[in-house]
Amino acid sequence: MFYQLRIYIGLGLACLSFFFVMACNQQGKLPKENEPVLFAEHIAPIIRKNCSKCHNETGGAPFNLYNYEDIASKGKLVAYVTENRIMPPWPADPNYAHFANETYLSDAEIALIQRWVKEGTLPGDTSALEPYTPPAKKEFLGEPKIIRIPKPFPIGGDNTDRFYVVKFPIELGADTF
């Protein structure tokens, strides 16, 4: 019986390892320990998936983050805001629940960005990257739905992010963000 339990535990760990490797490979090929972290091969897929949708000419962010020059010039800033989970701005806990269009970085992605900056923001083969095309509209989540609340409530102006749960008297046809 104990022998069978060890086999099941071993198989379970093997499956978890396989799924972890597959998840990491979806973000881009991971470098080996003795290989440098390169922008084109390792960092661009992370930034384009999580940052470029706001950091472009039509987005709400104050500067562009989609080509090597943009990102390398702000490498230390990118490393700081990702390590401290300031960016991407996602207050929900991904260990608790997932949402449509969620934007957050895994610990492995943050570590890869840190390593890239520490190694000198090496470009890699940027000629192999497809040119990034920013979204045509400012609103990448679709057209906003304007809903008015019956009675306004004041929010103090003290530069503090507050996340409220407010019930609106409206029924939507589908879940939305």
C-alpha positions as CSV (number, residue, x, y, z in Angstrom):
1,M,0.0,0.0,0.0
2,F,2.8,2.4,0.9
3,Y,4.6,1.6,-2.3
4,Q,1.4,2.5,-4.4
5,L,1.1,5.7,-2.5
6,R,4.7,6.7,-3.4
7,I,3.9,5.9,-7.1
8,Y,0.8,8.1,-7.1
9,I,2.7,10.9,-5.4
10,G,5.6,10.6,-7.9
11,L,3.1,10.6,-10.8
12,G,1.4,13.7,-9.3
13,L,4.6,15.6,-9.0
14,A,5.7,14.6,-12.5
15,C,2.3,16.0,-13.9
16,L,2.7,19.2,-11.9
17,S,6.2,19.7,-13.2
18,F,5.0,19.1,-16.8
19,F,2.2,21.7,-16.4
20,F,4.5,24.2,-14.8
21,V,7.0,23.9,-17.7
22,M,4.2,24.2,-20.2
23,A,2.8,27.3,-18.5
24,C,6.3,28.9,-18.5
25,N,6.8,28.1,-22.1
26,Q,3.6,29.9,-23.1
27,Q,5.2,33.1,-21.9
28,G,8.2,32.6,-24.1
29,K,11.2,30.2,-24.1
30,L,12.9,30.4,-20.7
31,P,16.7,30.8,-20.7
32,K,18.9,28.2,-19.1
33,E,20.9,29.2,-16.0
34,N,24.1,29.8,-18.0
35,E,22.3,31.7,-20.9
36,P,21.6,35.4,-20.8
37,V,18.1,36.8,-20.6
38,L,17.3,38.5,-24.0
39,F,14.6,41.0,-24.8
40,A,13.4,39.5,-28.1
41,E,13.3,35.9,-26.9
42,H,12.2,36.3,-23.2
43,I,11.0,39.8,-22.2
44,A,9.1,41.0,-25.2
45,P,6.3,38.3,-24.9
46,I,5.8,39.3,-21.2
47,I,5.7,43.0,-21.9
48,R,3.5,42.8,-24.9
49,K,1.0,40.6,-23.2
50,N,0.8,42.6,-20.0
51,C,2.0,46.1,-20.5
52,S,1.7,47.2,-24.2
53,K,-2.0,47.3,-24.2
54,C,-1.9,50.5,-22.1
55,H,1.6,51.7,-22.8
56,N,1.2,52.8,-26.5
57,E,0.2,55.9,-28.5
58,T,-3.5,55.3,-28.0
59,G,-3.4,53.9,-24.4
60,G,-3.8,55.6,-21.1
61,A,-0.3,55.1,-19.9
62,P,2.2,58.0,-20.1
63,F,4.8,56.4,-22.3
64,N,5.2,53.6,-24.8
65,L,6.4,50.1,-23.9
66,Y,6.5,47.9,-27.0
67,N,9.8,47.9,-28.7
68,Y,13.3,47.3,-27.4
69,E,14.4,50.9,-27.2
70,D,11.3,52.0,-25.2
71,I,11.6,49.2,-22.7
72,A,15.4,49.1,-22.3
73,S,15.5,52.9,-21.7
74,K,13.1,52.4,-18.8
75,G,14.6,49.1,-17.7
76,K,15.3,50.1,-14.1
77,L,11.8,51.6,-13.8
78,V,10.2,48.5,-15.2
79,A,12.2,46.3,-12.9
80,Y,11.2,48.5,-9.9
81,V,7.4,48.7,-10.6
82,T,7.1,45.0,-11.4
83,E,9.1,43.8,-8.4
84,N,7.0,45.9,-6.1
85,R,3.8,44.9,-8.0
86,I,2.9,48.5,-8.8
87,M,2.6,47.5,-12.4
88,P,0.6,46.1,-14.0
89,P,-2.1,47.6,-11.8
90,W,-4.0,44.5,-10.8
91,P,-5.3,44.5,-7.2
92,A,-7.1,41.1,-7.4
93,D,-5.4,38.1,-6.0
94,P,-4.7,35.6,-8.8
95,N,-4.3,32.8,-6.2
96,Y,-8.0,33.3,-5.2
97,A,-9.9,33.8,-8.5
98,H,-9.4,34.7,-12.1
99,F,-11.1,37.3,-14.3
100,A,-11.5,38.0,-18.0
101,N,-8.8,40.3,-19.3
102,E,-6.8,40.1,-16.0
103,T,-3.3,41.5,-16.2
104,Y,-0.7,40.4,-13.6
105,L,2.8,39.0,-13.6
106,S,3.8,35.7,-12.1
107,D,6.7,35.5,-9.7
108,A,8.7,33.8,-12.5
109,E,8.0,36.6,-15.0
110,I,9.0,39.2,-12.4
111,A,12.2,37.3,-11.7
112,L,13.0,37.1,-15.4
113,I,12.6,40.9,-15.8
114,Q,14.8,41.5,-12.8
115,R,17.5,39.2,-14.2
116,W,17.3,40.9,-17.7
117,V,17.9,44.3,-16.2
118,K,20.7,43.1,-13.9
119,E,22.4,41.4,-16.9
120,G,22.3,44.7,-18.9
121,T,19.0,44.7,-20.9
122,L,20.4,42.6,-23.7
123,P,18.4,42.9,-27.0
124,G,18.7,39.5,-28.6
125,D,17.4,39.1,-32.2
126,T,14.9,42.0,-32.3
127,S,14.7,41.7,-36.1
128,A,12.8,38.5,-35.6
129,L,10.0,40.3,-33.6
130,E,6.8,41.1,-35.3
131,P,6.2,44.9,-35.3
132,Y,3.8,45.8,-32.5
133,T,0.6,47.4,-33.7
134,P,-1.2,49.3,-30.9
135,P,-4.9,49.1,-30.6
136,A,-6.9,51.5,-32.8
137,K,-9.1,52.7,-30.0
138,K,-8.2,54.0,-26.6
139,E,-10.7,51.6,-25.0
140,F,-9.3,48.1,-25.4
141,L,-12.1,46.5,-23.4
142,G,-14.8,47.6,-25.8
143,E,-17.3,50.5,-25.7
144,P,-17.9,51.6,-22.1
145,K,-21.4,51.3,-20.7
146,I,-22.5,54.4,-18.8
147,I,-24.5,53.6,-15.7
148,R,-25.7,56.3,-13.3
149,I,-26.1,55.6,-9.6
150,P,-29.2,57.0,-8.0
151,K,-27.4,58.9,-5.3
152,P,-23.7,60.0,-5.5
153,F,-21.3,59.3,-2.7
154,P,-18.2,61.4,-1.8
155,I,-14.7,60.0,-2.2
156,G,-12.0,61.8,-0.2
157,G,-9.2,63.3,-2.3
158,D,-6.2,62.0,-0.3
159,N,-4.3,60.2,-3.1
160,T,-5.3,56.8,-1.8
161,D,-6.5,54.0,-4.0
162,R,-9.8,52.6,-2.6
163,F,-11.7,49.7,-4.1
164,Y,-15.4,49.9,-3.5
165,V,-18.1,47.3,-4.1
166,V,-21.2,49.2,-5.1
167,K,-24.5,47.6,-6.2
168,F,-26.1,49.3,-9.2
169,P,-29.7,48.9,-10.0
170,I,-29.1,47.4,-13.4
171,E,-29.1,44.0,-15.0
172,L,-26.4,43.2,-17.6
173,G,-26.9,40.5,-20.2
174,A,-23.4,39.0,-19.5
175,D,-20.6,39.3,-17.1
176,T,-18.4,42.3,-17.8
177,F,-15.4,44.1,-16.4
